[in-house]
Amino acid sequence: MLLAFVSLFSILSTARADSLLLTTSAPHGGLSDCVAASYRGHYAGQHAYLLTDDCSSTASLGVLDSGSLVPLASKDRIAWVGASNALPSTREDMLAAWETIDSIASSLLSTETEDGQTSFSTKSFQVSLDRLPALIHASASGLYLSVPSTIFPVLDTFLPAHLRPVAFPRQPLALPSTRGNRWGIPEEQVERLINITENLRFNPKVAAIASTISAKEILEDVRYLTGEREDSDIESRHSFHPDIMKALRWVLRQMGALGVDCSPYLHEEGFAPGLLCSIYPESNSEEHVIISAHLDSRGTFGSLRAPGADDDGSGSAHLLAIARAISQHNITFQHPVTFAFFTGEEQGLVMSNHFAHTLKKEGVSVQLNLQADMLGYRVPGEPLQLALPATIDLPEASYLVANISQLYAPELVVGRTAACCSDHQSFLQLGFPATQVFERNGWIADPMYHNSGDVTNREGYDAEQIKSIAKVTMATVFEVAGWQQDGN
């Protein structure tokens, strides 16, 4: 059967289109090389392609029996926007969400200036533009938006709290394998994680090191990042607020004091850099383990005030806690370990996407990326929890983390969450093993999610839960990277 939307070709032949967006839930078989080479990823059950005109013929598209094909008239950034808490939705729900986005965007833009442009501004940031984001396509799982490059940096401020963007990668992705795991991760890497899980044994030395992680120190670190500490003047960690650089310099000082080498990581023009901090072994191993969180955050509609105690000050402070334990106990590794503090996460996984592409281009082997995003909120009365992704993960990686949790943090109730999306997705899309740790099984429950009230001084913020999850992620890094304690 030919593509169900083949009738659109008569329209496309007369439309001025620089490219076309193809979305389909169908398998990849039967596509031409030019279509396969335009793949841009998997978004809530749909595969997306950005096609040039020479790939838009029925012969090029091959055999597909469902999907949508939409002309794009500009070279704007393309972003998918979906429900971060992954609640069931219909196409009508998503169209209603688009009306909200359009209304927010319009209300945040001032009247035309003398040069005919509109502007969005705060006391610390301003963009000028001549048009708003445009809806390209809506499905039950999300919206595809065409976003002017000038407004892309503040796209998150136009979104209701329950929606979040994932930017299309600038470079095409390899098609996932139609056999084996759906992310196209090499089977030998999957088998390595399975073998680690099968050979897990409780190690009292690991437990002793994990027990030294301090909930009090974690809370103090988060409070510095939110600006709640008296010695901190950080107002916001939005990627385009100047205070994000204060946070980055502070993290750089903390990691440097622990003896961990760090380098700022520049990715897209205008975005605040992130930070990559690595511990290298004496061996020449190039099998990297990456543990990550995002340093940037997001506030209430139209506001760049983003303290981000939970999202994701909790994950960032948890990285510092693990680095502190490694330094204090003179731990070395058989394989390189990188602590990645990402930025641009709230605009659509921007830095992690850039970094993962760089690793892929350079042929770097990543044995595991473990992302920590939102660890600190606990619904009063609920137990301490650790949630792993329901779908956006390598299952074997999540299974390893779950088993390690039972050994070193049995106080955590381990389950699954459908919460979407975080930086580990950038690694999965490129065929690297990855998973995420999260604060709660089921839906997102934090009432201050994507809100300028996301601070530590409120009911439900729990540094003990962050500490327990940090014990698990630390032990996971130990198992995958291979560890030893110098002097023992």
C-alpha positions as a Python dict, from the first residue, in 0.01 Angstrom:
ca = {
    (1, 'M'): (0, 0, 0),
    (2, 'L'): (131, 343, -89),
    (3, 'L'): (152, 617, 169),
    (4, 'A'): (-197, 710, 287),
    (5, 'F'): (-127, 1080, 237),
    (6, 'V'): (-13, 1045, -126),
    (7, 'S'): (-295, 1281, -224),
    (8, 'L'): (-93, 1563, -69),
    (9, 'F'): (163, 1546, -348),
    (10, 'S'): (-53, 1751, -582),
    (11, 'I'): (-57, 2022, -315),
    (12, 'L'): (313, 1996, -248),
    (13, 'S'): (398, 2030, -613),
    (14, 'T'): (261, 2384, -613),
    (15, 'A'): (369, 2487, -262),
    (16, 'R'): (696, 2662, -194),
    (17, 'A'): (867, 2431, 52),
    (18, 'D'): (1229, 2432, 158),
    (19, 'S'): (1174, 2093, 318),
    (20, 'L'): (900, 1859, 433),
    (21, 'L'): (821, 1700, 766),
    (22, 'L'): (734, 1332, 750),
    (23, 'T'): (595, 1170, 1064),
    (24, 'T'): (495, 807, 1076),
    (25, 'S'): (459, 524, 1326),
    (26, 'A'): (546, 271, 1055),
    (27, 'P'): (868, 64, 1056),
    (28, 'H'): (1167, 188, 858),
    (29, 'G'): (1173, -85, 593),
    (30, 'G'): (1141, 9, 226),
    (31, 'L'): (1260, 369, 253),
    (32, 'S'): (1499, 511, -1),
    (33, 'D'): (1849, 613, 101),
    (34, 'C'): (1769, 985, 85),
    (35, 'V'): (1469, 946, 316),
    (36, 'A'): (1661, 723, 557),
    (37, 'A'): (1939, 984, 567),
    (38, 'S'): (1690, 1251, 682),
    (39, 'Y'): (1583, 1077, 1005),
    (40, 'R'): (1545, 1310, 1306),
    (41, 'G'): (1434, 1079, 1581),
    (42, 'H'): (1154, 906, 1769),
    (43, 'Y'): (893, 1118, 1946),
    (44, 'A'): (625, 950, 2159),
    (45, 'G'): (555, 669, 1918),
    (46, 'Q'): (624, 857, 1594),
    (47, 'H'): (933, 864, 1374),
    (48, 'A'): (1020, 1203, 1223),
    (49, 'Y'): (1210, 1288, 902),
    (50, 'L'): (1302, 1625, 749),
    (51, 'L'): (1294, 1571, 374),
    (52, 'T'): (1432, 1779, 92),
    (53, 'D'): (1225, 1816, -225),
    (54, 'D'): (1416, 1543, -406),
    (55, 'C'): (1305, 1292, -140),
    (56, 'S'): (936, 1376, -159),
    (57, 'S'): (828, 1151, -444),
    (58, 'T'): (628, 834, -388),
    (59, 'A'): (922, 638, -525),
    (60, 'S'): (1154, 788, -264),
    (61, 'L'): (911, 737, 22),
    (62, 'G'): (868, 372, -60),
    (63, 'V'): (601, 169, 114),
    (64, 'L'): (434, 330, 415),
    (65, 'D'): (70, 291, 504),
    (66, 'S'): (27, 570, 759),
    (67, 'G'): (169, 906, 848),
    (68, 'S'): (164, 1277, 766),
    (69, 'L'): (365, 1485, 522),
    (70, 'V'): (375, 1861, 573),
    (71, 'P'): (560, 2132, 374),
    (72, 'L'): (792, 2366, 563),
    (73, 'A'): (828, 2712, 415),
    (74, 'S'): (1122, 2837, 623),
    (75, 'K'): (1445, 2718, 778),
    (76, 'D'): (1328, 2771, 1136),
    (77, 'R'): (1419, 2533, 1416),
    (78, 'I'): (1181, 2240, 1448),
    (79, 'A'): (1073, 2127, 1793),
    (80, 'W'): (842, 1857, 1918),
    (81, 'V'): (633, 1961, 2218),
    (82, 'G'): (461, 1699, 2430),
    (83, 'A'): (327, 1632, 2776),
    (84, 'S'): (616, 1601, 3020),
    (85, 'N'): (408, 1392, 3258),
    (86, 'A'): (288, 1177, 2967),
    (87, 'L'): (-79, 1178, 3064),
    (88, 'P'): (-301, 1025, 2793),
    (89, 'S'): (-413, 1279, 2538),
    (90, 'T'): (-598, 1310, 2207),
    (91, 'R'): (-522, 1522, 1905),
    (92, 'E'): (-795, 1759, 2025),
    (93, 'D'): (-613, 1791, 2359),
    (94, 'M'): (-292, 1883, 2181),
    (95, 'L'): (-468, 2137, 1957),
    (96, 'A'): (-614, 2296, 2270),
    (97, 'A'): (-260, 2304, 2410),
    (98, 'W'): (-145, 2482, 2096),
    (99, 'E'): (-411, 2749, 2145),
    (100, 'T'): (-272, 2805, 2495),
    (101, 'I'): (86, 2829, 2364),
    (102, 'D'): (-17, 3072, 2091),
    (103, 'S'): (-208, 3284, 2341),
    (104, 'I'): (86, 3294, 2586),
    (105, 'A'): (332, 3381, 2309),
    (106, 'S'): (111, 3661, 2183),
    (107, 'S'): (56, 3807, 2529),
    (108, 'L'): (429, 3807, 2606),
    (109, 'L'): (519, 4001, 2293),
    (110, 'S'): (499, 4376, 2303),
    (111, 'T'): (356, 4598, 2033),
    (112, 'E'): (556, 4659, 1718),
    (113, 'T'): (871, 4867, 1746),
    (114, 'E'): (976, 5137, 1501),
    (115, 'D'): (1148, 4883, 1279),
    (116, 'G'): (830, 4677, 1252),
    (117, 'Q'): (942, 4396, 1481),
    (118, 'T'): (796, 4270, 1803),
    (119, 'S'): (1003, 4192, 2108),
    (120, 'F'): (1004, 3978, 2418),
    (121, 'S'): (1204, 4119, 2705),
    (122, 'T'): (1288, 4097, 3071),
    (123, 'K'): (1535, 4306, 3267),
    (124, 'S'): (1809, 4060, 3169),
    (125, 'F'): (1724, 3930, 2824),
    (126, 'Q'): (1562, 4053, 2504),
    (127, 'V'): (1484, 3902, 2168),
    (128, 'S'): (1338, 4068, 1861),
    (129, 'L'): (1144, 3879, 1599),
    (130, 'D'): (906, 3925, 1313),
    (131, 'R'): (685, 3619, 1369),
    (132, 'L'): (571, 3373, 1635),
    (133, 'P'): (620, 2996, 1649),
    (134, 'A'): (395, 2818, 1402),
    (135, 'L'): (212, 2488, 1433),
    (136, 'I'): (326, 2241, 1168),
    (137, 'H'): (148, 1926, 1271),
    (138, 'A'): (-50, 1794, 1567),
    (139, 'S'): (-101, 1436, 1675),
    (140, 'A'): (-236, 1271, 1990),
    (141, 'S'): (118, 1248, 2124),
    (142, 'G'): (245, 1599, 2061),
    (143, 'L'): (289, 1912, 1853),
    (144, 'Y'): (550, 1984, 1588),
    (145, 'L'): (641, 2353, 1584),
    (146, 'S'): (842, 2573, 1350),
    (147, 'V'): (1030, 2811, 1580),
    (148, 'P'): (1214, 3125, 1461),
    (149, 'S'): (1578, 3107, 1565),
    (150, 'T'): (1545, 3435, 1755),
    (151, 'I'): (1267, 3302, 1976),
    (152, 'F'): (1400, 2948, 2020),
    (153, 'P'): (1605, 3042, 2331),
    (154, 'V'): (1289, 3136, 2524),
    (155, 'L'): (1048, 2880, 2378),
    (156, 'D'): (1011, 2722, 2721),
    (157, 'T'): (863, 3045, 2862),
    (158, 'F'): (566, 3012, 2623),
    (159, 'L'): (474, 2662, 2736),
    (160, 'P'): (229, 2556, 3008),
    (161, 'A'): (410, 2374, 3288),
    (162, 'H'): (298, 2028, 3175),
    (163, 'L'): (443, 2071, 2825),
    (164, 'R'): (810, 2057, 2730),
    (165, 'P'): (1003, 2084, 2403),
    (166, 'V'): (1252, 1850, 2241),
    (167, 'A'): (1447, 2023, 1964),
    (168, 'F'): (1512, 1833, 1644),
    (169, 'P'): (1883, 1756, 1615),
    (170, 'R'): (2060, 1971, 1358),
    (171, 'Q'): (2223, 1663, 1206),
    (172, 'P'): (2038, 1353, 1086),
    (173, 'L'): (2036, 1041, 1303),
    (174, 'A'): (2105, 685, 1203),
    (175, 'L'): (1792, 476, 1169),
    (176, 'P'): (1740, 245, 1466),
    (177, 'S'): (1785, -123, 1391),
    (178, 'T'): (1468, -309, 1302),
    (179, 'R'): (1604, -603, 1502),
    (180, 'G'): (1697, -622, 1868),
    (181, 'N'): (1653, -316, 2091),
    (182, 'R'): (1465, -26, 1935),
    (183, 'W'): (1745, 225, 1995),
    (184, 'G'): (1999, 43, 1779),
    (185, 'I'): (2243, -1, 2069),
    (186, 'P'): (2518, -255, 1989),
    (187, 'E'): (2436, -594, 2136),
    (188, 'E'): (2779, -632, 2292),
    (189, 'Q'): (2712, -324, 2505),
    (190, 'V'): (2373, -458, 2607),
    (191, 'E'): (2531, -792, 2698),
    (192, 'R'): (2793, -616, 2910),
    (193, 'L'): (2521, -455, 3123),
    (194, 'I'): (2340, -787, 3152),
    (195, 'N'): (2660, -954, 3270),
    (196, 'I'): (2719, -685, 3532),
    (197, 'T'): (2365, -736, 3662),
    (198, 'E'): (2398, -1114, 3673),
    (199, 'N'): (2721, -1090, 3871),
    (200, 'L'): (2611, -826, 4120),
    (201, 'R'): (2707, -891, 4479),
    (202, 'F'): (2668, -670, 4784),
    (203, 'N'): (3002, -500, 4856),
    (204, 'P'): (3036, -365, 5212),
    (205, 'K'): (3307, -120, 5097),
    (206, 'V'): (3071, 34, 4843),
    (207, 'A'): (2799, 53, 5109),
    (208, 'A'): (3039, 222, 5351),
    (209, 'I'): (3139, 483, 5093),
    (210, 'A'): (2774, 544, 4999),
    (211, 'S'): (2681, 593, 5363),
    (212, 'T'): (2909, 898, 5382),
    (213, 'I'): (2696, 1089, 5131),
    (214, 'S'): (2537, 1370, 5330),
    (215, 'A'): (2177, 1487, 5288),
    (216, 'K'): (2271, 1807, 5473),
    (217, 'E'): (2549, 1887, 5224),
    (218, 'I'): (2318, 1808, 4932),
    (219, 'L'): (2057, 2048, 5068),
    (220, 'E'): (2316, 2323, 5118),
    (221, 'D'): (2440, 2276, 4761),
    (222, 'V'): (2087, 2298, 4621),
    (223, 'R'): (2018, 2608, 4829),
    (224, 'Y'): (2324, 2777, 4680),
    (225, 'L'): (2203, 2700, 4329),
    (226, 'T'): (1855, 2837, 4405),
    (227, 'G'): (1985, 3153, 4571),
    (228, 'E'): (1830, 3058, 4906),
    (229, 'R'): (2166, 3053, 5085),
    (230, 'E'): (2281, 3386, 5229),
    (231, 'D'): (2613, 3366, 5044),
    (232, 'S'): (2444, 3312, 4703),
    (233, 'D'): (2308, 3587, 4480),
    (234, 'I'): (2179, 3355, 4206),
    (235, 'E'): (1835, 3470, 4092),
    (236, 'S'): (1779, 3220, 3814),
    (237, 'R'): (1941, 2934, 3625),
    (238, 'H'): (1751, 2979, 3301),
    (239, 'S'): (1993, 2918, 3013),
    (240, 'F'): (1955, 3281, 2906),
    (241, 'H'): (1968, 3448, 3244),
    (242, 'P'): (2314, 3588, 3331),
    (243, 'D'): (2311, 3413, 3670),
    (244, 'I'): (2347, 3072, 3504),
    (245, 'M'): (2715, 3167, 3467),
    (246, 'K'): (2738, 3227, 3843),
    (247, 'A'): (2605, 2878, 3899),
    (248, 'L'): (2847, 2730, 3648),
    (249, 'R'): (3149, 2904, 3804),
    (250, 'W'): (3041, 2788, 4150),
    (251, 'V'): (3011, 2425, 4037),
    (252, 'L'): (3351, 2459, 3867),
    (253, 'R'): (3503, 2571, 4198),
    (254, 'Q'): (3340, 2287, 4392),
    (255, 'M'): (3460, 2021, 4149),
    (256, 'G'): (3808, 2176, 4129),
    (257, 'A'): (3838, 2163, 4508),
    (258, 'L'): (3769, 1788, 4482),
    (259, 'G'): (4051, 1744, 4232),
    (260, 'V'): (3823, 1681, 3935),
    (261, 'D'): (3927, 1844, 3606),
    (262, 'C'): (3647, 2042, 3440),
    (263, 'S'): (3604, 2225, 3112),
    (264, 'P'): (3321, 2450, 2996),
    (265, 'Y'): (3138, 2302, 2698),
    (266, 'L'): (3018, 2546, 2433),
    (267, 'H'): (2740, 2413, 2214),
    (268, 'E'): (2493, 2650, 2044),
    (269, 'E'): (2558, 3019, 1995),
    (270, 'G'): (2403, 3229, 2269),
    (271, 'F'): (2341, 2941, 2509),
    (272, 'A'): (2526, 2933, 2838),
    (273, 'P'): (2798, 2668, 2828),
    (274, 'G'): (2765, 2352, 3029),
    (275, 'L'): (3038, 2183, 3226),
    (276, 'L'): (3216, 1851, 3167),
    (277, 'C'): (3421, 1716, 3459),
    (278, 'S'): (3617, 1396, 3405),
    (279, 'I'): (3816, 1142, 3605),
    (280, 'Y'): (4058, 955, 3380),
    (281, 'P'): (4219, 620, 3459),
    (282, 'E'): (4589, 543, 3425),
    (283, 'S'): (4499, 290, 3156),
    (284, 'N'): (4420, 391, 2799),
    (285, 'S'): (4058, 277, 2823),
    (286, 'E'): (3817, 471, 2602),
    (287, 'E'): (3499, 308, 2732),
    (288, 'H'): (3334, 610, 2893),
    (289, 'V'): (3072, 626, 3167),
    (290, 'I'): (2875, 952, 3182),
    (291, 'I'): (2665, 1054, 3481),
    (292, 'S'): (2468, 1370, 3421),
    (293, 'A'): (2211, 1627, 3531),
    (294, 'H'): (2106, 1962, 3391),
    (295, 'L'): (2220, 2282, 3557),
    (296, 'D'): (1964, 2504, 3383),
    (297, 'S'): (1604, 2537, 3493),
    (298, 'R'): (1268, 2684, 3399),
    (299, 'G'): (1017, 2909, 3577),
    (300, 'T'): (658, 3021, 3552),
    (301, 'F'): (493, 3141, 3227),
    (302, 'G'): (687, 3431, 3081),
    (303, 'S'): (940, 3445, 3362),
    (304, 'L'): (1313, 3382, 3354),
    (305, 'R'): (1308, 3353, 3736),
    (306, 'A'): (1396, 2985, 3768),
    (307, 'P'): (1545, 2867, 4101),
    (308, 'G'): (1498, 2502, 4004),
    (309, 'A'): (1549, 2331, 4341),
    (310, 'D'): (1396, 2008, 4216),
    (311, 'D'): (1431, 2055, 3839),
    (312, 'D'): (1721, 2005, 3836),
    (313, 'G'): (1913, 2145, 4131),
    (314, 'S'): (1851, 1809, 4293),
    (315, 'G'): (2027, 1622, 4014),
    (316, 'S'): (2314, 1870, 3998),
    (317, 'A'): (2371, 1858, 4375),
    (318, 'H'): (2358, 1479, 4361),
    (319, 'L'): (2647, 1486, 4112),
    (320, 'L'): (2848, 1701, 4353),
    (321, 'A'): (2771, 1459, 4636),
    (322, 'I'): (2900, 1162, 4437),
    (323, 'A'): (3212, 1349, 4329),
    (324, 'R'): (3272, 1443, 4693),
    (325, 'A'): (3247, 1077, 4805),
    (326, 'I'): (3484, 966, 4528),
    (327, 'S'): (3740, 1230, 4624),
    (328, 'Q'): (3717, 1173, 4999),
    (329, 'H'): (3769, 797, 4961),
    (330, 'N'): (4044, 811, 4695),
    (331, 'I'): (3847, 615, 4436),
    (332, 'T'): (3995, 551, 4093),
    (333, 'F'): (3836, 383, 3793),
    (334, 'Q'): (3930, 145, 3515),
    (335, 'H'): (3735, 353, 3262),
    (336, 'P'): (3688, 730, 3222),
    (337, 'V'): (3402, 877, 3424),
    (338, 'T'): (3249, 1212, 3324),
    (339, 'F'): (3020, 1429, 3534),
    (340, 'A'): (2815, 1630, 3283),
    (341, 'F'): (2629, 1943, 3394),
    (342, 'F'): (2410, 2014, 3091),
    (343, 'T'): (2252, 2344, 2988),
    (344, 'G'): (1978, 2405, 2732),
    (345, 'E'): (1782, 2107, 2862),
    (346, 'E'): (1465, 2309, 2909),
    (347, 'Q'): (1482, 2441, 2550),
    (348, 'G'): (1486, 2084, 2415),
    (349, 'L'): (1794, 1884, 2528),
    (350, 'V'): (2018, 2122, 2336),
    (351, 'M'): (2362, 2067, 2495),
    (352, 'S'): (2321, 1692, 2548),
    (353, 'N'): (2218, 1653, 2185),
    (354, 'H'): (2525, 1845, 2070),
    (355, 'F'): (2754, 1653, 2305),
    (356, 'A'): (2617, 1311, 2208),
    (357, 'H'): (2658, 1394, 1839),
    (358, 'T'): (3017, 1499, 1904),
    (359, 'L'): (3090, 1170, 2081),
    (360, 'K'): (2934, 977, 1796),
    (361, 'K'): (3128, 1170, 1533),
    (362, 'E'): (3454, 1108, 1718),
    (363, 'G'): (3383, 737, 1760),
    (364, 'V'): (3378, 748, 2140),
    (365, 'S'): (3246, 439, 2316),
    (366, 'V'): (2987, 519, 2585),
    (367, 'Q'): (2913, 225, 2812),
    (368, 'L'): (2637, 407, 2998),
    (369, 'N'): (2480, 748, 3038),
    (370, 'L'): (2289, 780, 3364),
    (371, 'Q'): (2083, 1099, 3386),
    (372, 'A'): (1949, 1237, 3717),
    (373, 'D'): (1654, 1471, 3671),
    (374, 'M'): (1413, 1568, 3951),
    (375, 'L'): (1507, 1368, 4260),
    (376, 'G'): (1394, 1589, 4546),
    (377, 'Y'): (1014, 1600, 4573),
    (378, 'R'): (819, 1344, 4775),
    (379, 'V'): (444, 1359, 4820),
    (380, 'P'): (388, 1385, 5197),
    (381, 'G'): (302, 1041, 5333),
    (382, 'E'): (451, 852, 5039),
    (383, 'P'): (766, 639, 5084),
    (384, 'L'): (1108, 729, 4946),
    (385, 'Q'): (1105, 634, 4580),
    (386, 'L'): (1322, 578, 4274),
    (387, 'A'): (1150, 576, 3937),
    (388, 'L'): (1300, 451, 3612),
    (389, 'P'): (1167, 536, 3265),
    (390, 'A'): (870, 339, 3136),
    (391, 'T'): (978, 366, 2771),
    (392, 'I'): (1264, 613, 2713),
    (393, 'D'): (1551, 393, 2826),
    (394, 'L'): (1758, 89, 2752),
    (395, 'P'): (1569, -165, 2966),
    (396, 'E'): (1886, -355, 3054),
    (397, 'A'): (2037, -35, 3193),
    (398, 'S'): (1729, 36, 3404),
    (399, 'Y'): (1723, -323, 3529),
    (400, 'L'): (2084, -286, 3643),
    (401, 'V'): (2001, 34, 3836),
    (402, 'A'): (1695, -130, 3996),
    (403, 'N'): (1902, -425, 4117),
    (404, 'I'): (2173, -199, 4256),
    (405, 'S'): (1906, -2, 4442),
    (406, 'Q'): (1796, -317, 4623),
    (407, 'L'): (2154, -373, 4741),
    (408, 'Y'): (2252, -24, 4853),
    (409, 'A'): (1928, 172, 4909),
    (410, 'P'): (1656, -78, 5006),
    (411, 'E'): (1460, 210, 5160),
    (412, 'L'): (1366, 320, 4807),
    (413, 'V'): (1049, 184, 4646),
    (414, 'V'): (1157, 120, 4286),
    (415, 'G'): (911, 152, 3999),
    (416, 'R'): (845, 318, 3665),
    (417, 'T'): (747, 662, 3543),
    (418, 'A'): (617, 779, 3208),
    (419, 'A'): (760, 1129, 3270),
    (420, 'C'): (918, 1275, 2958),
    (421, 'C'): (1186, 1392, 2857),
    (422, 'S'): (1544, 1438, 2973),
    (423, 'D'): (1900, 1446, 2845),
    (424, 'H'): (1951, 1068, 2837),
    (425, 'Q'): (1722, 1064, 2532),
    (426, 'S'): (1997, 1241, 2334),
    (427, 'F'): (2226, 943, 2398),
    (428, 'L'): (1962, 680, 2323),
    (429, 'Q'): (1881, 844, 1988),
    (430, 'L'): (2244, 796, 1886),
    (431, 'G'): (2270, 434, 1997),
    (432, 'F'): (2437, 484, 2336),
    (433, 'P'): (2313, 286, 2641),
    (434, 'A'): (2126, 522, 2874),
    (435, 'T'): (1860, 553, 3139),
    (436, 'Q'): (1733, 808, 3393),
    (437, 'V'): (1665, 819, 3766),
    (438, 'F'): (1358, 1014, 3879),
    (439, 'E'): (1185, 1095, 4207),
    (440, 'R'): (846, 925, 4185),
    (441, 'N'): (671, 626, 4034),
    (442, 'G'): (379, 724, 3811),
    (443, 'W'): (303, 1084, 3715),
    (444, 'I'): (494, 1398, 3805),
    (445, 'A'): (348, 1518, 4136),
    (446, 'D'): (561, 1822, 4226),
    (447, 'P'): (319, 2121, 4241),
    (448, 'M'): (610, 2356, 4170),
    (449, 'Y'): (715, 2174, 3850),
    (450, 'H'): (827, 2434, 3593),
    (451, 'N'): (737, 2707, 3838),
    (452, 'S'): (930, 2998, 3986),
    (453, 'G'): (836, 2864, 4329),
    (454, 'D'): (1060, 2559, 4287),
    (455, 'V'): (1269, 2616, 4602),
    (456, 'T'): (1377, 2389, 4888),
    (457, 'N'): (1186, 2566, 5163),
    (458, 'R'): (850, 2399, 5104),
    (459, 'E'): (654, 2092, 5202),
    (460, 'G'): (766, 1777, 5025),
    (461, 'Y'): (1122, 1875, 4935),
    (462, 'D'): (1331, 1588, 5072),
    (463, 'A'): (1712, 1581, 5064),
    (464, 'E'): (1706, 1232, 5219),
    (465, 'Q'): (1548, 1099, 4901),
    (466, 'I'): (1817, 1268, 4691),
    (467, 'K'): (2080, 1108, 4914),
    (468, 'S'): (1929, 761, 4874),
    (469, 'I'): (1917, 795, 4495),
    (470, 'A'): (2277, 925, 4496),
    (471, 'K'): (2386, 604, 4671),
    (472, 'V'): (2234, 406, 4384),
    (473, 'T'): (2381, 611, 4102),
    (474, 'M'): (2723, 615, 4269),
    (475, 'A'): (2721, 236, 4304),
    (476, 'T'): (2608, 204, 3940),
    (477, 'V'): (2904, 412, 3824),
    (478, 'F'): (3134, 196, 4038),
    (479, 'E'): (3001, -123, 3879),
    (480, 'V'): (3009, -6, 3517),
    (481, 'A'): (3335, 193, 3530),
    (482, 'G'): (3524, -56, 3750),
    (483, 'W'): (3665, 91, 4072),
    (484, 'Q'): (3932, 57, 4329),
    (485, 'Q'): (4029, 246, 4642),
    (486, 'D'): (4386, 373, 4632),
    (487, 'G'): (4589, 256, 4929),
    (488, 'N'): (4380, -60, 4976),
}
